[in-house]
Structures are given as C-alpha cells and as structure tokens.
Amino acid sequence: VNTRSAGTASTTGSDIMNISFENQVALVTGAASGIGLATARAFAKAGASVVLADVNGDGARAAAEELVATGHRAMGMRCDVAELGAVEAMVKQTVSAFGRLDVAFNNAGVQNVLAETADATPEDFDRVNSVNLRGIWACMKYELQHMRQQGSGAIVNCSSIGGLVGGAERGTYHAAKHGVLGLTKSAALEYATRNIRVNAVCPGLIWTPMVEQMVASGQKEALDGMVGAVPMRRHGHADEIANAVLWLCSSASSYVTGQSISVDGGLTMR
C-alpha cells in the first residue's frame, strides 16, 4: 500500500487550512482516534474550544488533556452515541462548559461483521445501525435543538463512500451510511433558512485504526486491491478529512448545505 505518491503534497497537521474558529465551540464524536482525533486537533489549532467525545472515554480525555497541555481549550468525555440519554448529556455538558455550540462533527462509527446478506445476523445489523445511523440522528437531534435556539450552527456528518455505492458483504454498513446522507439532506432542508447548515463527508480508504484492524483480521489483500482501484493510487490520511470538515464548518462554505463531499482520491468518480 502506497502511503504517498510521488509529487503528492504533504498533508501533515501543519498544513491544515488557515481557517479561524476563534471564540467558537466544536464538538467531535469518535474523537479518541483516527479521523475524529485528527479533526478535533485541527479545530483546536484553528482556535476553537473543543469537546472530544468517544465510547472510549479514557482515550477522549487523554486526547483532550494533550490539547490543554499545549495551550488549547478542550474537554474529553465518554459518550456512546447509541444511547440517547448519553448524547443528550454530551450536548448539555458541552454548552455548560463552554457556553455555546457552533460546529459539530458527528463521526462515531463501527464496521459490520463481513457477511453476505443472507448470512448477516440481526444482532449485527442492530449494532451497526444503532451507532452509524441512529447515533447520527441522536447527535443531530440534540445539536440542532441548541443551534435552533442559538440561531446559528454548522454540522458535518461522517458518511462514507459506502454511503454512495454498494459493497459485497458490507450491506449492513453501507445501508447505515446511505441513511446518513438521507438524514443530512432532510435536516439541511429544515434549517436552510435558519442560519444552520448540515453537510456530510464521504471518506474513502483512509488509514485509521479501523483500517489497521481490518489488516490485522486478514483483509490486507482486499485493502491492497481497493488502493489499486483508487485513481491517486494511495490511501488517504485523517488530516485530509479534517481539512474538508473544517471547510464545511467555516464561513468559507457559507452557501453549501445538504451536500455529501467525497474525499476518496477519485474512487467514486467513475
């Protein structure tokens, strides 16, 4: 697997686009690692006060402590987005700690157990959808309640290229990620005249702990095949998703709502 193609610009943390979130508050779920952690760090570097939430509460708190130690305002907490009460408490704690909620990246997600549709279990279907679809709905529900009262806000939901195309043995995951786009578009319509924008990102093959787990479980050959299908001939990096999220949450994208932005090296353009 190529990590960088020749001639590809570096996308280290120092290259996060120069957008300011000074005096704003950002909430990121699934923030203990991977895309969520990279995005939380990017918001902090851009001046936002950041709440990092994850089912791995210790990981979220440790990441927040690292940000605080380097001069940023941050708070970490445990939140299982499959639990409605926990999501409500997460948003309330965010507003209580920092006084407002300006932007949210609803990123928490899990993979399905690989299985053909005829062999998939209802338990796995319910598990994946409780996090990947119902969890997004729950986050939006309570974020929008506050943003509606506040009169402003921007939300980005994490879908996937799996929200745009099908995938053998991944029907449960892809169904949930397709659903995220439906929720995104519907909410965007509801709040388009109320200074609240809702968009989605659709990451392609991004090198994260989730991908590392797939490699460890014996799926390296399949992943290598996926990289071969990417026009850029490499996997992406978490900070490349963070760049897209920050742009979608910023005033630079003030006329953009209800959109699903693919960040996939060109994989879904053909």
C-alpha positions as CSV (number, residue, x, y, z in Angstrom):
1,V,0.0,0.0,0.0
2,N,1.5,3.3,-1.0
3,T,1.3,6.0,1.7
4,R,2.2,8.8,-0.7
5,S,2.5,9.0,-4.4
6,A,5.4,11.0,-5.9
7,G,4.5,14.6,-6.3
8,T,1.7,14.5,-3.8
9,A,1.7,17.4,-1.4
10,S,2.3,16.7,2.2
11,T,-0.8,16.9,4.4
12,T,0.8,17.0,7.9
13,G,-1.0,18.7,10.7
14,S,0.9,22.0,9.9
15,D,-0.9,22.0,6.5
16,I,-4.4,22.3,7.9
17,M,-6.1,25.1,6.1
18,N,-5.9,28.6,7.6
19,I,-9.4,29.0,8.8
20,S,-10.2,30.6,12.2
21,F,-12.6,29.2,14.7
22,E,-11.7,31.7,17.4
23,N,-14.4,32.1,20.0
24,Q,-16.3,29.1,18.6
25,V,-17.1,25.7,20.2
26,A,-16.7,22.5,18.3
27,L,-18.0,19.0,19.3
28,V,-16.5,15.9,17.8
29,T,-17.6,12.3,18.3
30,G,-15.5,9.3,17.8
31,A,-12.7,11.7,18.8
32,A,-10.3,9.3,20.6
33,S,-8.5,8.2,17.5
34,G,-8.4,8.3,13.7
35,I,-10.4,10.8,11.7
36,G,-12.2,12.2,14.8
37,L,-9.0,12.8,16.7
38,A,-7.3,14.5,13.7
39,T,-10.4,16.7,13.2
40,A,-10.6,17.7,16.9
41,R,-6.9,18.6,16.8
42,A,-7.5,20.7,13.7
43,F,-10.4,22.6,15.3
44,A,-8.2,23.3,18.3
45,K,-5.3,24.6,16.2
46,A,-7.8,26.8,14.4
47,G,-8.7,28.4,17.7
48,A,-11.9,26.6,18.7
49,S,-12.8,25.2,22.2
50,V,-13.2,21.5,21.5
51,V,-15.2,18.7,23.2
52,L,-13.9,15.3,22.3
53,A,-16.4,12.5,22.9
54,D,-15.9,8.8,22.4
55,V,-17.2,5.5,23.7
56,N,-13.5,5.2,24.8
57,G,-13.8,7.8,27.4
58,D,-10.3,7.4,28.7
59,G,-8.9,7.9,25.2
60,A,-11.0,11.0,24.7
61,R,-10.0,12.5,28.0
62,A,-6.3,11.8,27.3
63,A,-6.5,13.4,23.9
64,A,-8.2,16.5,25.5
65,E,-5.5,16.7,28.2
66,E,-2.8,16.7,25.5
67,L,-4.6,19.7,23.8
68,V,-4.9,21.5,27.1
69,A,-1.3,20.9,27.8
70,T,-0.3,22.7,24.6
71,G,-2.5,25.7,25.4
72,H,-5.8,24.8,23.8
73,R,-9.3,24.7,25.4
74,A,-10.6,21.2,25.4
75,M,-12.6,18.7,27.3
76,G,-12.9,14.9,26.9
77,M,-15.8,12.7,27.8
78,R,-17.3,9.3,27.3
79,C,-20.3,9.0,25.1
80,D,-21.9,6.0,23.5
81,V,-23.9,7.6,20.7
82,A,-26.2,4.5,20.6
83,E,-27.6,5.7,24.0
84,L,-30.0,8.6,23.5
85,G,-29.6,9.9,27.1
86,A,-25.8,9.9,26.8
87,V,-26.0,12.0,23.6
88,E,-28.4,14.5,25.3
89,A,-26.0,14.7,28.2
90,M,-23.0,15.2,25.9
91,V,-24.5,18.3,24.2
92,K,-25.7,19.7,27.6
93,Q,-22.2,19.3,29.1
94,T,-20.7,21.0,26.0
95,V,-22.9,24.0,26.4
96,S,-22.5,24.1,30.1
97,A,-18.7,24.0,29.9
98,F,-18.2,26.5,27.0
99,G,-21.5,28.4,26.8
100,R,-22.4,27.6,23.2
101,L,-22.1,25.1,20.4
102,D,-21.1,26.4,17.0
103,V,-20.0,23.3,15.0
104,A,-20.3,19.6,15.3
105,F,-18.6,16.7,13.5
106,N,-20.7,13.5,14.0
107,N,-18.1,11.0,13.3
108,A,-18.5,8.0,15.6
109,G,-19.0,4.7,13.7
110,V,-18.3,1.0,13.6
111,Q,-17.8,-1.7,11.0
112,N,-20.1,-4.6,10.3
113,V,-19.1,-8.2,10.6
114,L,-18.4,-9.2,7.0
115,A,-21.2,-11.5,5.7
116,E,-23.4,-12.0,2.7
117,T,-26.9,-10.5,3.2
118,A,-28.4,-14.0,3.6
119,D,-26.0,-14.7,6.4
120,A,-25.9,-11.4,8.3
121,T,-27.3,-11.5,11.8
122,P,-30.0,-9.2,13.1
123,E,-27.8,-8.6,16.1
124,D,-25.0,-7.2,14.0
125,F,-27.5,-5.2,11.9
126,D,-28.9,-3.6,15.0
127,R,-25.5,-2.9,16.5
128,V,-24.1,-1.2,13.4
129,N,-27.3,0.9,12.8
130,S,-27.6,1.9,16.4
131,V,-24.2,3.7,16.1
132,N,-23.8,4.6,12.5
133,L,-27.4,5.8,11.7
134,R,-29.4,6.2,14.9
135,G,-26.3,7.7,16.6
136,I,-26.0,10.3,13.9
137,W,-29.7,11.1,14.2
138,A,-29.4,11.4,18.0
139,C,-26.4,13.7,17.8
140,M,-28.2,15.9,15.2
141,K,-31.4,15.9,17.3
142,Y,-29.8,17.5,20.4
143,E,-27.2,19.6,18.5
144,L,-30.0,21.1,16.4
145,Q,-32.2,21.8,19.4
146,H,-29.4,24.1,20.8
147,M,-28.4,25.6,17.4
148,R,-32.0,26.4,16.6
149,Q,-32.3,28.3,19.9
150,Q,-28.9,29.9,19.4
151,G,-29.7,30.9,15.8
152,S,-26.6,29.6,14.1
153,G,-24.5,26.5,13.6
154,A,-22.9,24.0,11.2
155,I,-23.0,20.2,11.3
156,V,-21.0,17.7,9.4
157,N,-22.0,14.1,9.5
158,C,-19.5,11.3,8.6
159,S,-20.9,9.1,5.9
160,S,-18.5,7.1,3.7
161,I,-18.0,6.1,0.1
162,G,-20.2,3.2,1.5
163,G,-23.0,5.8,1.5
164,L,-22.7,6.2,-2.2
165,V,-22.0,2.7,-3.6
166,G,-22.7,-0.9,-2.6
167,G,-20.2,-3.4,-1.2
168,A,-20.3,-7.1,-1.1
169,E,-20.6,-8.5,2.5
170,R,-20.9,-4.9,3.7
171,G,-24.6,-4.3,3.2
172,T,-25.3,-3.5,6.8
173,Y,-22.6,-0.8,7.0
174,H,-23.5,0.6,3.6
175,A,-27.2,0.7,4.4
176,A,-26.4,2.8,7.5
177,K,-24.1,5.1,5.7
178,H,-26.6,5.7,2.9
179,G,-29.1,6.6,5.6
180,V,-26.7,9.2,7.0
181,L,-27.0,11.1,3.7
182,G,-30.8,11.0,3.8
183,L,-30.7,12.4,7.3
184,T,-28.2,15.1,6.2
185,K,-30.2,16.3,3.3
186,S,-33.5,16.3,5.2
187,A,-32.1,18.3,8.1
188,A,-30.4,20.7,5.7
189,L,-33.7,21.5,4.1
190,E,-35.4,22.0,7.5
191,Y,-32.8,24.6,8.7
192,A,-31.7,26.2,5.5
193,T,-33.4,29.5,6.3
194,R,-32.4,29.5,10.0
195,N,-28.6,30.0,9.6
196,I,-27.8,26.4,10.2
197,R,-26.0,24.3,7.6
198,V,-25.8,20.4,7.5
199,N,-23.4,18.6,5.3
200,A,-21.7,15.2,5.1
201,V,-18.2,13.9,4.2
202,C,-17.7,10.6,2.5
203,P,-14.2,9.3,3.3
204,G,-12.7,6.8,1.0
205,L,-9.9,4.4,2.1
206,I,-8.4,6.4,5.0
207,W,-5.6,4.9,7.1
208,T,-7.1,4.8,10.6
209,P,-7.1,2.3,13.5
210,M,-10.2,0.8,11.9
211,V,-8.3,0.0,8.8
212,E,-5.4,-1.3,10.9
213,Q,-7.9,-3.7,12.5
214,M,-9.1,-4.8,9.0
215,V,-5.5,-5.6,8.1
216,A,-5.0,-7.5,11.4
217,S,-8.1,-9.5,10.7
218,G,-6.7,-10.8,7.4
219,Q,-8.2,-8.3,5.0
220,K,-4.9,-6.8,3.7
221,E,-5.2,-8.3,0.3
222,A,-8.6,-6.8,-0.1
223,L,-7.4,-3.4,1.0
224,D,-4.5,-3.5,-1.4
225,G,-7.0,-4.2,-4.1
226,M,-9.0,-1.2,-3.1
227,V,-6.0,1.0,-3.2
228,G,-5.3,-0.3,-6.7
229,A,-8.8,1.0,-7.7
230,V,-8.1,4.5,-6.4
231,P,-7.1,6.8,-9.2
232,M,-4.5,8.5,-6.9
233,R,-3.1,5.0,-6.1
234,R,-2.8,5.6,-2.4
235,H,-4.9,5.6,0.7
236,G,-5.9,8.9,2.4
237,H,-5.0,10.3,5.7
238,A,-7.1,11.5,8.5
239,D,-6.0,15.1,8.3
240,E,-7.3,15.2,4.7
241,I,-10.7,14.5,6.0
242,A,-10.2,17.1,8.7
243,N,-9.5,19.7,6.1
244,A,-12.8,19.0,4.4
245,V,-14.7,19.1,7.7
246,L,-13.2,22.4,8.7
247,W,-14.1,24.0,5.4
248,L,-17.6,22.7,5.6
249,C,-18.0,24.1,9.1
250,S,-16.5,27.5,8.2
251,S,-17.9,30.7,6.6
252,A,-15.8,29.8,3.6
253,S,-18.6,27.3,2.7
254,S,-21.5,29.6,3.6
255,Y,-23.6,28.7,0.5
256,V,-23.1,25.0,0.9
257,T,-25.7,22.8,2.6
258,G,-27.1,19.3,2.2
259,Q,-24.1,18.1,0.3
260,S,-22.0,15.0,0.5
261,I,-18.4,15.6,-0.2
262,S,-16.3,12.6,-1.3
263,V,-12.7,12.6,-0.1
264,D,-11.6,9.4,-1.7
265,G,-8.8,10.0,-4.2
266,G,-11.3,9.9,-7.0
267,L,-12.6,6.4,-6.3
268,T,-16.2,7.2,-6.8
269,M,-16.0,9.5,-9.8
270,R,-16.4,6.7,-12.3
